[in-house]
């Protein structure tokens, strides 16, 4: 059996692998890159337009990124970090549009105001304090706040229509928020990569075996599901960007850095409306507060979505418990991921998160009327017959080993890299795709340290992301410059 030699093997055909492949191709066109995908086309799992929120997560409307502190203040550090990271993605996409690599920006990103909406005295006070804290920082200087019925009728007519006039409500808005069709974005990037020399896409090719040779190179064996052919790849660098499938592959790699990691799978569902007379009345993403005990991915929101060019309204997501790590995975995924090295952390997390487990199981058994009743908190006139239930993607939250051998459930994303820099994996969910460019810069810096320090790679990286190496959180003038360019190029201004 012939061995296919490559410089880079990207496992998974989602937005993370596509972004890394695109950046490496721009940094060094001579690199030989192979992308392997288990399904018959790319962007079909977590990256698919119907399988993610499509929110350009920038901390504008997601209240879980700004938790209330014990003393009644609001912590904004994570929102600042996520906002700056999303700006990195906008810079990369702007460059690719300007170079003609990506198509017309409205094919994958559209201006959709990001709004937060709350009701009740306690939550209104929280939102007002959040606004005061965030709007004082240059990253959020365009944020607006209102309790005015007239303003709310303009901002979110469906949400305030027929609402109790005695109920106290409040909202914030950022007008240049965005809806992102990550499926279309990823397919466009991969389509361009396929036109380049030294790039090969292998679909229908799940990874069966991964092992590091004595010389430091990796052996990756895939099987073509259509032909039955076994394909051997040998490479100097492997990236595991396979969504929920990344954890099992990371465990197969045997690197020390994978020890102690486990996964907690969560499924999702949307209520979807495509009736034009309703869809046309709402053009924003409206986020509320999550129920007590709910995971961050279950923060309720009523979204304008444009997927494959078609507008729709989505409400949810409604979380659920599952043992699958991928939407098209196996019910044995969770059980197969349990190893002697992560058993104790996983048992510890299971014991300390029983309320979360009960919440997820309860979500599974909700009826259609129950879900529509939740929707009526955002759209009081919602009718059951106008909304259909649709499955969303799978997410695998990270379980990490902590001091003492116990475990901790994490709701963010994390890059796990081998100490020799020859393998990296992306684990976790939120904010995920929106911060892909920043995450892949992290991978490049950790796994290609010698090359990224060269003048050539430094110069090219600053072309791709002009703010590279600088802080958008601390530099207001730089933020103004890069944001103006991105909003103009991507037609978000």
Secondary structure, 3 states (H helix, E strand, C coil): CCEEEEEEEEECCCHHHHHHHHHHHHHCCCCCEEEECCCCCCCCCCCCHHHCCCECCCCCCCHHHCCECCCCCECCHHHHHHHHHHHHHHHHHHHHHHCCCCCCHHHCEEECEEEEEEECHHHHHHHHHHHHHHHCCHHHCCCEEECCHHHHHHHCHHHHCCCCCCCCEEEEEECCCEEECHHHHHHHHHHHHHCCCCEEEECCEEEEEEEECCCCCEEEEEEECCCCCEEEEEEEEEEECCHHHHHHHHHHHCCHHHCCCEEEEEEEEEEEECCHHHHCCCCEEEECCCCCCCCHHHCCEEEEEEECCEEEEEEEEEEEECCCCCCCCCCCHHHHCCCCCCHHHHHHHHHHCHHHHHHHHHHHCCCHHHHHHHHCCCCCCCCHHHCEEEECCCEEEEEEECCCCCEEEECCEEEEECCCCCEEEEEECCCHHHHHHHHHHHHHHHHCHHHHCCHHHHHHHHHHCCCCCCCCCCCHHHHHHHHHHHHHHCCCC
